[in-house]
């Protein structure tokens, strides 16, 4: 998978564009500025946007090419982000380090995603906010009609509302829905898709 992402992010164009997720934009303005972590952040479009709002931003991805593009985008916008390229197991974040956690199309391997979610939430302080947006299991039907909308093609990598409730069981649900949306993000997210959107507050 690392080679696939390095190849995708190694191109001149930004694979998913330079603009942040609309859902992320809507949610960030609702919460106080602080420290935020972006897992599987790719080319940095969401992390850089948060930095322009004065968030202290950390991000990681397995792709070195993604890191290069993210830092280039940060420089373009005259902001700085702390970006770590490497495997999940090499992360050095600490418990209760962040005020917010943004999982935006962070599709981890099916057999690891729930465990990764539980680890990531330990980095979030009590009262901290998670912002989650990713393709739902029903998105496969949309992908069959239009491959340009992107997203994983195996059911188990995609998400359901029940999985989110289980993975984030220690969270107060502020918002949780499955929703059809129109995507226009770079080269690989274009057309109608079905996503899960979740905003939650970590309990003490």
Buried (B, 14 or more C-beta within 10 A) or exposed (E): EBEEBBEBBBEEEBBBBBBBBBBBBEBBEEBEBBBBBBBBBBBBBBBBBBBEBEBBBBBBBBBBBBBBBBBEBBEEBEBEBEBBBBEBEEBEBEEEBBBBBBBBBBBBEEEEBBEBBBBBBEBBBEEBBBBBBBBBBBBBEBBEEEEEBBBBEEEEBBBBBEBBBEBBEEBEEBEBEBEEBEBEBBBBBBBEBBBBBBBBBBEE
